[in-house]
Amino acid sequence: MNLADALKEGSRASSGVERGLAALAMRSLLKLISADPGYDAHNLLTFYLSPQVRKAPQAAEFYRQVMEGMNTIPGVVSVAMSRSIPPSGFEVDGPVITSDRPDMDPNRAPDIIFNPISPGYFHTMRLPLLDGREFSSADVAGAPLAVILNEAAARALFPGKNAVGQRLKLGVDNLASWWIVVGVVTDEKYFGWDSDRTPTAYLPFLQVLHILGDEAPDYDAAIILRTAGEPLAFLPSVRRVMASINNQMALLGPQTMQQRLNDTFIPHRFSTALLAAFASLALLLAAVGIYGVMAQFVAQRTHEIGIRMALGAGRRDVMRFVLGQGMRLALLGSCVGITVAVVATRLIRSLLYGISSADPVAFVCGTTLLLGVVLMACCFPVRRATRADPMVSLRYE
């Protein structure tokens, strides 16, 4: 293999695939971190409670005391309760039948998420209300069954219509009654920042308790506090309030909402770190290989360089000659590497968020980084070539 072929192979193998994948993964992670989850995750303290009660009225009374107690803590801006909070691994979903097609087979009806919440949930989460109203203290047992849809659910169930005032039936056991849509809120990413906007129906917690009665599998719920300062600093006060209600009640998984969201980044951070490690190793090997090839190139062309300098070529001319050879072949190898990388990115398409597998910014950045490494690897051979004595170079064999 001649020198040009060696340099081509070195450039082509110089982490073209690894650079492309690592750059895509890094761009995807940055997009993910900056994505809007639909709500304000700052200054939110969250935890779950699992009261050991067997009757719905007991559960309702327990959570009434919890909500009142949390509101007495200085610095707590608002409090809400929810069966599940985003990003969540728990959900209840089921078919939904609209009043337009009341006889639809439930097995063919679209499924959406059901999430029982307390009044004040949207205010606490800062989830904007788009139409209608939020739940209030009037949405209790005996009142008309009310439901609030997010945008995704409103579009899916009532395309081209105003969802407020429409009726729908929730096909989940005892909840299979007709509910009136009283409001529409913006979408929240229910399963983390990398999830789709999931169609969701929000139900008044007290109405759900009344309907399920003593047949609920459990009465677990999440408590959400919006605080005026660092959320975790409020944990001692929260524990004191809970001890006054039930001194044997433990807070399950107390975390800030920001921590919960950051946990969803773990798989992306791991894959990005792994690809970055391989890309860094490949760049290091490429730099060492290019340095060796360029050193050999300068050694083989020493006589030619001496003739050029003897005929009047300056150091800049020699530098341009040597660097031109290295960069020209590095560019050729980069083109081959990018082509292979574009094909290889299909393997990590499921890990990408907010960008395509052929994102031009990622490949431009990766190629620029490689060319920078090539330039640095060429510096020492170029320096040696420009400092060579023309007379010595002419006698070099």
N, C-alpha and C positions, 0 to 999 in steps of 0.2 A: 504494500500500500504506500503511495507517495504521500508527500507532506500535505498537499491540498486535501486529499481524501481523508487523511488522519484528522485534519482540522475540521473538515465537514462533519465527520463522525463524532468528534468531540463536541462540537457545537450542537449537533442534532441530539446527542444524548445528554446535553447539559440541562437537564431538568425541564425540558419543554412541557411535558405532561404535568410534572409536579408543580411547576410554576403556575400553569393555567388553572389547575384544580385548587391550589392553595389561594390564589388570587380570587377565584370565584367564591371559595368558602369564606374568605375574609370579607369580601364585599357583601355576601349574604348575611353574615353575622352583624355587620354594621347596619344593614337595612333592618334587620330584625330588632336590634336594640333601639333604633330610632322610630320603630313602628308605633302607631297609635292604637292602644288596646280598646279604645272607645270610652274609657272612663279615666278619672284622675287617680292614679295609683299612689300618689304621694300622700304622706301623713295619714295612712290608713293602718290601723291595727286590727288583726283578724284572729279569731280562734273559734274552735268548735266546742259545743257542750253536748253531753249525753246524759240527760236527766233519767234517773231510774224511776220512772212513773209508768203506770199502765192505763191511765185514763186520760182522754183528751182534755177534759176540764182541768185536771192537775197540770198538764203540760202548758195549757194556756195561762194559768195562774203563775207558774214558774217563770215563764218568759216575760210576763208582765212585770214581775218583780225585778228580773234581770235588766230589762230595758229602763225601768225607772231608776234603778240603782246606778247604772252606767251614766245616765244623764246628770247625776248629782256630782260626778267627778269634775273638779275644776280643770279647765283646759280641753274638755271633750266638747267638740263643736256639734256633733250629731251622732246618733246611734241607729243602727238598723239590724234586722235579723233576716236571715235567708237560709233556706234549706241547703243551698250549696253556693259556693262563691267561685268566681273565676280566678285563676285557671284551676279547674277542678277535675279530679278523676272520677267524681260521682255525678251521676245525672239520672233523671227519670224521663223517659221519652215514650211517646206513643202516638197513635194515629189521631188526626184531627179531621172532623167532618164539618163542613160549613153549611149554613142554612140554604145556600144555593143548590146543594146536592145532598139533601138530608138522608136519602136512601143509599148513599154510597157504601160499598162493602168496606168495612174497617181494614180488611187485609190489603186493600188497594189504596187506602187513604195515605196522604203524606204524613211522615213522622216529624214531630218537633220536640224540643226540650221543654219540660215543665219545671218551673222553679217557684215554689211558694215563698213569698217575701212579706216583710212588714211594711207598713206605711213609713215613708222616709228613706227607703232603700235607694231610690234614684237620686234623691237629694244628697245622701251620704256618699254615694259612688260618683256623684256629679255626672250622671248619665242624662243627657239632655232629653227633655220631653218634646216631641215633635207635634203631637196633636192630642186633643182630649185632656184627660186629667190623670193625676196620680192616685194611688190608693189613699184612703183616709180612715179615720176611726169609725166611720159609718159602714165600712165594708166588713161586716161581721155576720154571725149566724142569723139567718132570717132575712137578710137583705138580698137583693138581686145578685146573682153570681156575676162577679166582675173579673175581667181578664185584660191584661195589657200585653200587647205584642211588640216585638222589636221590628225594625224595618224589614229584615229578611223574612220574617214570618208574615208580615202584612203584605209584602209583595207576592210571596208564594201562595198565600191563601186567597187574597182578594186583588188579583192583578187589575190595574187600571181603575180601582175603586178606592173610596175612602173607607178604611177599615173600621173607624170609630162608629159604633152603632150596629155593626154587623154581629151576627150570632154564630157561635161555633160550639161543637160538641167534642169534649175531650174523651177519647176512647180508652181510658185507663180505669178499669174496675169501677169503683164507686164514683169516680170523677166524671163518668160518662153522662153528664147533664149538659143542658144548654147554657152557655156563658155569653155575656154581652161584652163586646170589646169597648172599653172605656178610654183607652189611650194607646199611643204608639210612641216608643222611645227609640233612640239610636241603637245601633248594634254594638254589643260588646263581644270581644273575642273570648268566648266562654272557655276555651281549652288552651289558652296561652296566646302569645303574640304571633306564633307561627300558624295559628289555626284560621280556618275560614270564619266568616260571619255566620254563626249558627242560628237558624230560626228558633226563637224562644218565646214561650208564653209564660208570663209572670202572673201568679195567682195570689190572692190575699191569704196570708198564712192562717188566720183565724177561721176563714171560711173552709179552707182545706181540712183543718183540724175537726171542724164540726161535721163535715161530710164523711170523713174517714172514721170519726168517732174512736172507738176502742179497737178498731181493726188495723190501725197503722202498725207497721213492723217495728218502728221505733219513733222516738220524738227528738232525734238529734237535729241540731241546727247550728248555723254559724252566726257569730256576733261580729259586727263590723263597726269600728269606732273611727270617726274622723277627728283627729286631734289638732291642737294648735301648735304642737311642737313635735319632737322626736317621738314616734309612736311607742317604741319599746320602753321609754321612760315612764309610761303610764301603767305598765304591767303591775307594779306593786299596789297601786291604787285599785286596779281591776281585781286583783286577788283579794284584797281586803273586802271589797263589795261582795264578791262571790262567797267569801267566808261568812259574811253576815247573813246571806241567804241560805247557804248550805255549806257547812264547814268541811264536808267530804267531797265537794264537787271540784274536779280538776279541770284546768283549762287544757284542751287538747290542741296541740300544734300551734301555739301562739307564734305568729309571724307578722311582719309587715307585709302589705300587699306587694311592695317592691321586691321583697325576698321571695315571695311566691312566684312572681313573674320571672325573677332571675333564675329560679330553679328550672324553668322551662328552657333556659339557654344551655343547660349543662350538656346535652347531646351535641348541640351545635359547636359549643366551645371545644369539646373533646375532639370532634372530627376536624375542626379548624386547626387545633394545636397539632394533631397528628399529621395533617397534610403539610402544615408549616414546617414541622420537623423534617419530613422527608424532602421538602423543597429546599430547605437550608442545607441539608446534607448533599443533595444533588448539586446545588450551587457551589458548595465547597469543592466537591469533586471536579466540577466543571472548571473552576478557577485553577485548580492544581493542574488539570489536564491541559488547559489552554496555555498556562504558563510554560509547561514542558514543551508543547508543540511550538510555541513562539520562540522559545530559547533555541530549539533545534533549527527553526527557520532562520533565525539570525545567524546561527553558526554556519549553516549551509550557504548562506548568501553573503558571508563576510567578504569574500573576494569581490563580489559584485558591488557591495556597499563601498569598498575601498576605491574601486574604479569610479563610481559615481561621485565620491567626494574629491577624488583627484581631478576630475573633470569640472569641479566647481560647485557641486551640490552642497548645500549647507545642511546644518543639523535639522532644520525644519523640514527640508526635503526628504531627508532620511527618515525622520519621524513619520512624515505623511506616508511614505512608501511602506514602512513596516506596519503602521497602524491600519492603513488601507487594506492590506492583505488580511489582517486579523479580523477587522470589522466586517469586511465584505463577506467573508466565509461564515462569520458568526451570524450575520443577517440571513444568509441562506439556510443555515442550520435552524435558526429561529422560525423561519417560515415552515419548515418541515415539522418542527416541534409543535407549533400552533395548530397545524392541520391535524396532527395526531391527538393533541389535547382536546380539540373541539369534538372529536369522535369519542374520546374517553370521558368527557364530561357527562355523557348520558348515564354513566354509572352512578353519578352523585346528584342527578336531577332532583330526586326526592328530598335531598338535604338543602336545596337552595330555597331562598325566600326573597321575593321581590325583584329578582333578576332572572334573566334567561341563561341557559347553559352556554350561550355564545356571547355573553356580555362583553362589549368591545372595551369598556374601561378596564375591566379586570385583565384582559389580554394585553392591552397597551401598557398597563403598569407592570405586568409580569415581564414583558419583553424589554421594557426600559430598564428594569432591574438587572436582567441578564446582560444587556449590553454594557451597563455600568460595571458589572463584574468582569466582563471580557476586557473592557478598557483598563481596569485596574490590573488584571492579569498580564496585560501587554506592556505595562509601564516599565518593568524592570528590564525585559529584553530590549525594548526601545531605547531606554537610557544607555544600556551597554553599547547598542549599535551606534548611537550618536556620539559617544565618547571615544570611539575607536580611532586609532591613528591611521590615516590613509596608507602610509608606507607599510605599516605592519599588516594592514588588511590586504594590501596587494601581494604580499609574500605569503599570505595564509593559504594553506592547502586543505 
